[in-house]
Protein backbone atom coordinates (compact mmCIF):
# COMPACT_ATOMS: atom_id res chain seq x y z
CA UNK A 1 0.00 0.00 0.00
CA UNK A 2 1.44 3.40 -0.99
CA UNK A 3 1.86 6.28 1.43
CA UNK A 4 -0.85 8.20 -0.45
CA UNK A 5 -3.22 5.30 -0.06
CA UNK A 6 -2.39 4.98 3.61
CA UNK A 7 -3.09 8.68 4.07
CA UNK A 8 -6.40 8.38 2.24
CA UNK A 9 -7.39 5.40 4.37
CA UNK A 10 -6.72 7.41 7.51
CA UNK A 11 -9.08 10.23 6.54
CA UNK A 12 -11.63 10.48 9.33
CA UNK A 13 -15.01 12.16 9.31
CA UNK A 14 -14.97 15.78 10.53
CA UNK A 15 -17.46 18.62 10.61
CA UNK A 16 -16.52 21.75 8.66
CA UNK A 17 -19.57 23.94 9.21
CA UNK A 18 -20.91 25.83 6.21
CA UNK A 19 -23.05 28.31 8.10
CA UNK A 20 -24.86 29.68 5.08
CA UNK A 21 -26.10 26.25 4.01
CA UNK A 22 -26.77 25.28 7.62
CA UNK A 23 -28.95 28.34 8.28
CA UNK A 24 -30.75 27.78 4.98
CA UNK A 25 -31.52 24.18 5.99
CA UNK A 26 -32.57 25.15 9.53
CA UNK A 27 -35.14 27.53 8.06
CA UNK A 28 -36.48 25.41 5.17
CA UNK A 29 -36.25 21.87 6.57
CA UNK A 30 -39.19 22.33 9.01
CA UNK A 31 -41.16 23.94 6.19
CA UNK A 32 -40.67 21.02 3.80
CA UNK A 33 -41.41 18.43 6.49
CA UNK A 34 -44.56 20.22 7.62
CA UNK A 35 -45.77 20.56 4.02
CA UNK A 36 -45.16 16.84 3.42
CA UNK A 37 -47.16 15.97 6.55
CA UNK A 38 -49.93 18.38 5.56
CA UNK A 39 -50.23 16.78 2.12
CA UNK A 40 -50.45 13.33 3.72
CA UNK A 41 -53.21 14.61 6.01
CA UNK A 42 -55.07 16.07 3.04
CA UNK A 43 -54.75 12.76 1.19
CA UNK A 44 -56.26 10.92 4.16
CA UNK A 45 -59.09 13.47 4.44
CA UNK A 46 -59.92 13.01 0.77
CA UNK A 47 -59.89 9.21 1.12
CA UNK A 48 -62.28 9.39 4.06
CA UNK A 49 -64.50 11.80 2.12
CA UNK A 50 -64.65 9.53 -0.91
CA UNK A 51 -65.27 6.48 1.28
CA UNK A 52 -68.14 8.29 3.02
CA UNK A 53 -69.68 9.28 -0.30
CA UNK A 54 -69.42 5.75 -1.69
CA UNK A 55 -70.90 4.18 1.44
CA UNK A 56 -73.78 6.63 1.74
CA UNK A 57 -74.31 6.78 -2.02
CA UNK A 58 -75.27 3.11 -2.10
CA UNK A 59 -77.97 3.54 0.53
CA UNK A 60 -81.63 4.10 -0.26
CA UNK A 61 -82.79 7.72 0.11
CA UNK A 62 -84.64 8.65 3.29
CA UNK A 63 -87.21 11.35 3.81
CA UNK A 64 -85.71 14.74 4.66
CA UNK A 65 -88.03 15.20 7.64
CA UNK A 66 -86.53 12.06 9.20
CA UNK A 67 -83.01 13.53 9.19
CA UNK A 68 -81.93 15.76 12.10
CA UNK A 69 -80.65 19.17 11.08
CA UNK A 70 -77.26 18.51 12.67
CA UNK A 71 -73.60 18.11 11.73
CA UNK A 72 -72.40 14.98 9.97
CA UNK A 73 -75.14 14.63 7.36
CA UNK A 74 -72.86 15.08 4.32
CA UNK A 75 -73.71 12.92 1.28
CA UNK A 76 -76.75 11.30 2.86
CA UNK A 77 -79.21 10.38 0.15
CA UNK A 78 -82.61 11.96 0.72
CA UNK A 79 -85.96 12.36 -0.97
CA UNK A 80 -88.34 15.28 -0.72
CA UNK A 81 -91.78 16.13 -2.03
CA UNK A 82 -92.94 19.70 -2.44
CA UNK A 83 -92.57 22.60 -4.85
CA UNK A 84 -89.85 24.85 -6.23
CA UNK A 85 -89.78 28.55 -5.43
CA UNK A 86 -89.30 29.82 -8.98
CA UNK A 87 -89.39 33.48 -7.92
CA UNK A 88 -86.01 33.27 -6.21
CA UNK A 89 -83.70 31.44 -8.59
CA UNK A 90 -80.06 31.76 -7.58
CA UNK A 91 -77.20 31.51 -10.07
CA UNK A 92 -74.02 30.42 -8.32
CA UNK A 93 -71.26 32.12 -10.27
CA UNK A 94 -67.78 30.98 -11.32
CA UNK A 95 -68.77 27.38 -12.11
CA UNK A 96 -66.64 26.13 -15.02
CA UNK A 97 -67.30 22.90 -16.92
CA UNK A 98 -65.92 21.70 -20.25
CA UNK A 99 -63.74 24.80 -20.27
CA UNK A 100 -66.81 27.05 -20.36
CA UNK A 101 -68.02 29.42 -17.63
CA UNK A 102 -71.50 29.00 -16.26
CA UNK A 103 -73.64 28.79 -13.16
CA UNK A 104 -75.07 26.27 -10.75
CA UNK A 105 -78.84 26.83 -10.67
CA UNK A 106 -80.22 26.81 -7.13
CA UNK A 107 -83.82 27.15 -6.06
CA UNK A 108 -85.37 27.27 -2.61
CA UNK A 109 -87.70 24.30 -2.25
CA UNK A 110 -90.61 24.00 0.16
CA UNK A 111 -91.49 20.47 1.22
CA UNK A 112 -95.02 19.29 1.98
CA UNK A 113 -94.11 19.38 5.67
CA UNK A 114 -93.30 23.10 5.45
CA UNK A 115 -89.52 22.68 5.55
CA UNK A 116 -87.32 24.79 3.28
CA UNK A 117 -84.13 23.54 1.62
CA UNK A 118 -81.91 24.84 -1.18
CA UNK A 119 -81.95 22.55 -4.23
CA UNK A 120 -78.95 22.63 -6.53
CA UNK A 121 -80.37 21.65 -9.90
CA UNK A 122 -76.99 21.48 -11.64
CA UNK A 123 -74.90 23.45 -14.11
CA UNK A 124 -75.95 25.63 -17.00
CA UNK A 125 -73.66 27.40 -19.46
CA UNK A 126 -73.38 31.17 -19.21
CA UNK A 127 -73.58 33.75 -21.96
CA UNK A 128 -70.49 35.59 -23.22
CA UNK A 129 -72.41 38.73 -22.33
CA UNK A 130 -72.81 38.44 -18.59
CA UNK A 131 -75.74 40.85 -18.70
CA UNK A 132 -77.67 38.14 -20.57
CA UNK A 133 -78.80 35.47 -18.11
CA UNK A 134 -79.48 31.88 -19.20
CA UNK A 135 -83.01 30.66 -19.78
CA UNK A 136 -84.02 28.34 -16.96
CA UNK A 137 -86.99 25.99 -17.12
CA UNK A 138 -89.65 26.73 -14.55
CA UNK A 139 -90.87 23.68 -12.66
CA UNK A 140 -94.37 24.19 -11.36
CA UNK A 141 -96.57 22.10 -9.11
CA UNK A 142 -95.74 19.35 -6.69
CA UNK A 143 -92.68 17.24 -7.49
CA UNK A 144 -90.74 14.47 -5.80
CA UNK A 145 -86.96 14.80 -5.82
CA UNK A 146 -83.99 12.72 -4.75
CA UNK A 147 -80.31 13.51 -4.33
CA UNK A 148 -77.70 13.89 -1.64
CA UNK A 149 -77.04 16.48 1.03
CA UNK A 150 -74.08 18.77 0.56
CA UNK A 151 -72.36 21.62 2.35
CA UNK A 152 -69.12 23.30 1.31
CA UNK A 153 -66.34 22.00 3.61
CA UNK A 154 -64.44 25.29 3.71
CA UNK A 155 -64.72 29.01 3.21
CA UNK A 156 -65.77 29.83 -0.32
CA UNK A 157 -63.59 32.09 -2.44
CA UNK A 158 -65.39 35.30 -3.33
CA UNK A 159 -64.22 37.92 -5.83
CA UNK A 160 -66.45 40.57 -4.29
CA UNK A 161 -69.56 41.05 -2.19
CA UNK A 162 -72.81 39.53 -3.37
CA UNK A 163 -75.36 42.14 -4.32
CA UNK A 164 -78.87 40.82 -3.91
CA UNK A 165 -81.58 42.53 -5.94
CA UNK A 166 -84.87 43.12 -4.14
CA UNK A 167 -86.95 42.32 -7.23
CA UNK A 168 -88.01 38.86 -8.29
CA UNK A 169 -85.88 37.00 -10.80
CA UNK A 170 -82.54 35.21 -11.01
CA UNK A 171 -79.79 36.56 -8.76
CA UNK A 172 -76.10 35.98 -9.48
CA UNK A 173 -74.32 35.06 -6.25
CA UNK A 174 -70.91 33.70 -5.27
CA UNK A 175 -71.79 32.06 -1.97
CA UNK A 176 -74.78 29.75 -1.65
CA UNK A 177 -74.19 28.69 1.94
CA UNK A 178 -77.63 28.03 3.46
CA UNK A 179 -76.95 30.23 6.49
CA UNK A 180 -76.18 33.20 4.22
CA UNK A 181 -79.10 32.63 1.85
CA UNK A 182 -81.37 32.15 4.85
CA UNK A 183 -80.62 35.67 6.10
CA UNK A 184 -80.99 37.20 2.66
CA UNK A 185 -84.35 35.56 1.99
CA UNK A 186 -85.61 35.61 5.58
CA UNK A 187 -86.28 31.88 5.36
CA UNK A 188 -85.36 29.18 7.83
CA UNK A 189 -83.43 26.81 5.59
CA UNK A 190 -82.11 23.32 6.23
CA UNK A 191 -78.37 23.65 6.93
CA UNK A 192 -77.46 21.50 3.90
CA UNK A 193 -78.37 21.94 0.26
CA UNK A 194 -79.72 19.09 -1.89
CA UNK A 195 -77.75 18.15 -5.00
CA UNK A 196 -80.16 16.51 -7.41
CA UNK A 197 -79.86 13.12 -9.04
CA UNK A 198 -79.50 13.29 -12.81
CA UNK A 199 -83.03 11.96 -13.39
CA UNK A 200 -84.75 14.24 -10.87
CA UNK A 201 -87.37 16.65 -12.17
CA UNK A 202 -85.77 20.03 -12.85
CA UNK A 203 -82.23 18.64 -12.93
CA UNK A 204 -79.80 20.26 -15.36
CA UNK A 205 -76.22 19.01 -15.81
CA UNK A 206 -75.40 17.25 -12.54
CA UNK A 207 -72.32 15.23 -11.57
CA UNK A 208 -70.34 17.48 -9.29
CA UNK A 209 -66.68 16.61 -8.58
CA UNK A 210 -66.39 15.48 -4.97
CA UNK A 211 -62.79 16.61 -4.52
CA UNK A 212 -60.72 19.07 -6.52
CA UNK A 213 -57.53 17.05 -6.01
CA UNK A 214 -57.46 13.25 -5.79
CA UNK A 215 -55.76 11.58 -2.77
CA UNK A 216 -53.04 10.15 -5.01
CA UNK A 217 -51.97 13.63 -6.07
CA UNK A 218 -51.69 14.76 -2.46
CA UNK A 219 -49.54 11.71 -1.75
CA UNK A 220 -47.37 12.58 -4.74
CA UNK A 221 -46.94 16.13 -3.46
CA UNK A 222 -46.00 14.72 -0.04
CA UNK A 223 -43.32 12.54 -1.65
CA UNK A 224 -41.93 15.59 -3.47
CA UNK A 225 -41.73 17.64 -0.27
CA UNK A 226 -40.23 14.69 1.60
CA UNK A 227 -37.61 14.23 -1.12
CA UNK A 228 -36.73 17.90 -0.92
CA UNK A 229 -36.29 17.55 2.85
CA UNK A 230 -33.91 14.63 2.32
CA UNK A 231 -31.97 16.62 -0.28
CA UNK A 232 -31.60 19.51 2.18
CA UNK A 233 -30.22 17.15 4.85
CA UNK A 234 -27.76 15.55 2.41
CA UNK A 235 -26.68 18.93 1.07
CA UNK A 236 -26.08 20.24 4.59
CA UNK A 237 -24.04 17.18 5.58
CA UNK A 238 -21.83 17.27 2.49
CA UNK A 239 -21.30 21.03 2.57
CA UNK A 240 -20.60 21.12 6.32
CA UNK A 241 -18.26 18.14 6.57
CA UNK A 242 -15.53 16.23 4.78
CA UNK A 243 -17.84 13.31 4.08
CA UNK A 244 -17.13 13.59 0.37
CA UNK A 245 -13.41 13.13 0.98
CA UNK A 246 -14.03 10.19 3.32
CA UNK A 247 -16.17 8.41 0.75
CA UNK A 248 -13.68 9.13 -2.02
CA UNK A 249 -10.76 7.82 0.08
CA UNK A 250 -12.58 4.60 0.96
CA UNK A 251 -13.57 3.98 -2.63
CA UNK A 252 -9.95 4.51 -3.70
CA UNK A 253 -8.77 2.05 -1.05
CA UNK A 254 -11.32 -0.57 -2.10
CA UNK A 255 -10.35 -0.11 -5.72
CA UNK A 256 -6.67 -0.66 -4.96
CA UNK A 257 -7.44 -3.72 -2.84
CA UNK A 258 -9.48 -5.27 -5.60
CA UNK A 259 -6.62 -4.59 -8.01
CA UNK A 260 -4.02 -6.38 -5.87
C-alpha positions in Angstrom: 0.0 0.0 0.0 1.4 3.4 -1.0 1.9 6.3 1.4 -0.9 8.2 -0.4 -3.2 5.3 -0.1 -2.4 5.0 3.6 -3.1 8.7 4.1 -6.4 8.4 2.2 -7.4 5.4 4.4 -6.7 7.4 7.5 -9.1 10.2 6.5 -11.6 10.5 9.3 -15.0 12.2 9.3 -15.0 15.8 10.5 -17.5 18.6 10.6 -16.5 21.7 8.7 -19.6 23.9 9.2 -20.9 25.8 6.2 -23.0 28.3 8.1 -24.9 29.7 5.1 -26.1 26.3 4.0 -26.8 25.3 7.6 -29.0 28.3 8.3 -30.8 27.8 5.0 -31.5 24.2 6.0 -32.6 25.1 9.5 -35.1 27.5 8.1 -36.5 25.4 5.2 -36.3 21.9 6.6 -39.2 22.3 9.0 -41.2 23.9 6.2 -40.7 21.0 3.8 -41.4 18.4 6.5 -44.6 20.2 7.6 -45.8 20.6 4.0 -45.2 16.8 3.4 -47.2 16.0 6.5 -49.9 18.4 5.6 -50.2 16.8 2.1 -50.5 13.3 3.7 -53.2 14.6 6.0 -55.1 16.1 3.0 -54.8 12.8 1.2 -56.3 10.9 4.2 -59.1 13.5 4.4 -59.9 13.0 0.8 -59.9 9.2 1.1 -62.3 9.4 4.1 -64.5 11.8 2.1 -64.6 9.5 -0.9 -65.3 6.5 1.3 -68.1 8.3 3.0 -69.7 9.3 -0.3 -69.4 5.8 -1.7 -70.9 4.2 1.4 -73.8 6.6 1.7 -74.3 6.8 -2.0 -75.3 3.1 -2.1 -78.0 3.5 0.5 -81.6 4.1 -0.3 -82.8 7.7 0.1 -84.6 8.6 3.3 -87.2 11.4 3.8 -85.7 14.7 4.7 -88.0 15.2 7.6 -86.5 12.1 9.2 -83.0 13.5 9.2 -81.9 15.8 12.1 -80.6 19.2 11.1 -77.3 18.5 12.7 -73.6 18.1 11.7 -72.4 15.0 10.0 -75.1 14.6 7.4 -72.9 15.1 4.3 -73.7 12.9 1.3 -76.7 11.3 2.9 -79.2 10.4 0.1 -82.6 12.0 0.7 -86.0 12.4 -1.0 -88.3 15.3 -0.7 -91.8 16.1 -2.0 -92.9 19.7 -2.4 -92.6 22.6 -4.9 -89.9 24.8 -6.2 -89.8 28.5 -5.4 -89.3 29.8 -9.0 -89.4 33.5 -7.9 -86.0 33.3 -6.2 -83.7 31.4 -8.6 -80.1 31.8 -7.6 -77.2 31.5 -10.1 -74.0 30.4 -8.3 -71.3 32.1 -10.3 -67.8 31.0 -11.3 -68.8 27.4 -12.1 -66.6 26.1 -15.0 -67.3 22.9 -16.9 -65.9 21.7 -20.2 -63.7 24.8 -20.3 -66.8 27.1 -20.4 -68.0 29.4 -17.6 -71.5 29.0 -16.3 -73.6 28.8 -13.2 -75.1 26.3 -10.8 -78.8 26.8 -10.7 -80.2 26.8 -7.1 -83.8 27.1 -6.1 -85.4 27.3 -2.6 -87.7 24.3 -2.3 -90.6 24.0 0.2 -91.5 20.5 1.2 -95.0 19.3 2.0 -94.1 19.4 5.7 -93.3 23.1 5.4 -89.5 22.7 5.6 -87.3 24.8 3.3 -84.1 23.5 1.6 -81.9 24.8 -1.2 -82.0 22.6 -4.2 -78.9 22.6 -6.5 -80.4 21.6 -9.9 -77.0 21.5 -11.6 -74.9 23.4 -14.1 -76.0 25.6 -17.0 -73.7 27.4 -19.5 -73.4 31.2 -19.2 -73.6 33.8 -22.0 -70.5 35.6 -23.2 -72.4 38.7 -22.3 -72.8 38.4 -18.6 -75.7 40.8 -18.7 -77.7 38.1 -20.6 -78.8 35.5 -18.1 -79.5 31.9 -19.2 -83.0 30.7 -19.8 -84.0 28.3 -17.0 -87.0 26.0 -17.1 -89.7 26.7 -14.5 -90.9 23.7 -12.7 -94.4 24.2 -11.4 -96.6 22.1 -9.1 -95.7 19.3 -6.7 -92.7 17.2 -7.5 -90.7 14.5 -5.8 -87.0 14.8 -5.8 -84.0 12.7 -4.8 -80.3 13.5 -4.3 -77.7 13.9 -1.6 -77.0 16.5 1.0 -74.1 18.8 0.6 -72.4 21.6 2.3 -69.1 23.3 1.3 -66.3 22.0 3.6 -64.4 25.3 3.7 -64.7 29.0 3.2 -65.8 29.8 -0.3 -63.6 32.1 -2.4 -65.4 35.3 -3.3 -64.2 37.9 -5.8 -66.5 40.6 -4.3 -69.6 41.0 -2.2 -72.8 39.5 -3.4 -75.4 42.1 -4.3 -78.9 40.8 -3.9 -81.6 42.5 -5.9 -84.9 43.1 -4.1 -87.0 42.3 -7.2 -88.0 38.9 -8.3 -85.9 37.0 -10.8 -82.5 35.2 -11.0 -79.8 36.6 -8.8 -76.1 36.0 -9.5 -74.3 35.1 -6.3 -70.9 33.7 -5.3 -71.8 32.1 -2.0 -74.8 29.7 -1.7 -74.2 28.7 1.9 -77.6 28.0 3.5 -76.9 30.2 6.5 -76.2 33.2 4.2 -79.1 32.6 1.9 -81.4 32.1 4.9 -80.6 35.7 6.1 -81.0 37.2 2.7 -84.4 35.6 2.0 -85.6 35.6 5.6 -86.3 31.9 5.4 -85.4 29.2 7.8 -83.4 26.8 5.6 -82.1 23.3 6.2 -78.4 23.6 6.9 -77.5 21.5 3.9 -78.4 21.9 0.3 -79.7 19.1 -1.9 -77.8 18.2 -5.0 -80.2 16.5 -7.4 -79.9 13.1 -9.0 -79.5 13.3 -12.8 -83.0 12.0 -13.4 -84.8 14.2 -10.9 -87.4 16.7 -12.2 -85.8 20.0 -12.8 -82.2 18.6 -12.9 -79.8 20.3 -15.4 -76.2 19.0 -15.8 -75.4 17.3 -12.5 -72.3 15.2 -11.6 -70.3 17.5 -9.3 -66.7 16.6 -8.6 -66.4 15.5 -5.0 -62.8 16.6 -4.5 -60.7 19.1 -6.5 -57.5 17.0 -6.0 -57.5 13.2 -5.8 -55.8 11.6 -2.8 -53.0 10.1 -5.0 -52.0 13.6 -6.1 -51.7 14.8 -2.5 -49.5 11.7 -1.8 -47.4 12.6 -4.7 -46.9 16.1 -3.5 -46.0 14.7 0.0 -43.3 12.5 -1.6 -41.9 15.6 -3.5 -41.7 17.6 -0.3 -40.2 14.7 1.6 -37.6 14.2 -1.1 -36.7 17.9 -0.9 -36.3 17.5 2.8 -33.9 14.6 2.3 -32.0 16.6 -0.3 -31.6 19.5 2.2 -30.2 17.2 4.8 -27.8 15.5 2.4 -26.7 18.9 1.1 -26.1 20.2 4.6 -24.0 17.2 5.6 -21.8 17.3 2.5 -21.3 21.0 2.6 -20.6 21.1 6.3 -18.3 18.1 6.6 -15.5 16.2 4.8 -17.8 13.3 4.1 -17.1 13.6 0.4 -13.4 13.1 1.0 -14.0 10.2 3.3 -16.2 8.4 0.7 -13.7 9.1 -2.0 -10.8 7.8 0.1 -12.6 4.6 1.0 -13.6 4.0 -2.6 -9.9 4.5 -3.7 -8.8 2.0 -1.1 -11.3 -0.6 -2.1 -10.3 -0.1 -5.7 -6.7 -0.7 -5.0 -7.4 -3.7 -2.8 -9.5 -5.3 -5.6 -6.6 -4.6 -8.0 -4.0 -6.4 -5.9 
